[in-house]
Amino acid sequence: MPAVLRLVTVPYDSARHRVGLGAAPAAWLAAGAEERLAGGAVSTVEVVCPPDLGELAASFAVAREVAREVRAAWDAGASPVVLAGNCGTSLGVVAGLPARTGLLWLDAHGDLNLPSTTTSGYVDGMCLSAITGRCWEALVATVPGFVPVPDERVVLVGAHALDPAEERLLAGAGIEHLTVDRIRAGQAQPVLDALADRVDRLHVHVDLDVLDTSAGRANRWATPGGLQPDEVVGLVRGAAGRLPLASLTLASWDPALDDDGRVREAGLALLEIAAELLAR
């Protein structure tokens, strides 16, 4: 029996509301996201952020509200499907889910920078570091229900635009890095099998720049060397064959750059799959 779904929209690009990546949730709805999920309640996270509130503080203010919304959905028996602006939203999603939830993180980037290694200062580029307990410890503690996700419960998928500092971190971490080459070599199954021994359910996070630019341009950070849409679908289906999927986040789509709509269609197809595969 299909799960009851709760569609949660988070129209923020870090501190910016409904612009840039934050314009994506409304664009998803206009493109028929709700219909692709075959119904279910829809809610929107809105946070009052004073104009002088910085990116870091605003990002965690949004994460706190996302955590509350996801927990409310879960407690009501619904599986959350989150249409996000940027990747930091998944910190709130993970906080709102039960313990022993694993993380399948599909992204062109590692999001594993630290305050001491970032050269851009972009908070979103540190969000997986925050989720795994590597930075912003005091701030993450303000997110209701948040507990750092141990490395062994995280699989980074399709990352092909890593900073040197991220490569060094991954080399010494317990995070499994399932590269594009490894996926195409048929190595995804044993990785997912091993993950299934360590977690009870899975949150799937999809930053749409995990897609190769030949499949469309998701955002201004998209680069060649990524996955094709059918490879993403196959991976999500393979994961669902080994673990219950608790939730899905689609993030980092800039509709203004998706001139031909191919990334939009790939995301909508993933929502249809979520409606089929999400389970409690």
Secondary structure, DSSP 4 states (H G I P E B T S, - for coil): -PPEEEEEEE-EETTEESSGGGGHHHHHHHTTHHHHTTS-EEEE------TT--HHHHHHHHHHHHHHHHHHHHHTTEEEEEEESSTTHHHHHHHHSPTTEEEEEE-SS-----TTT-SS--GGGGHHHHHTTSS-HHHHTTSTT--PPPGGGEEEES-----HHHHHHHHHSS-EEE-HHHHHTT-HHHHHHHHHTT-SEEEEEEEGGGB-GGG---STT--SS-B-HHHHHHHHHHHHTTS-EEEEEEE---TTT-TTSHHHHHHHHHHHHHHHHB--
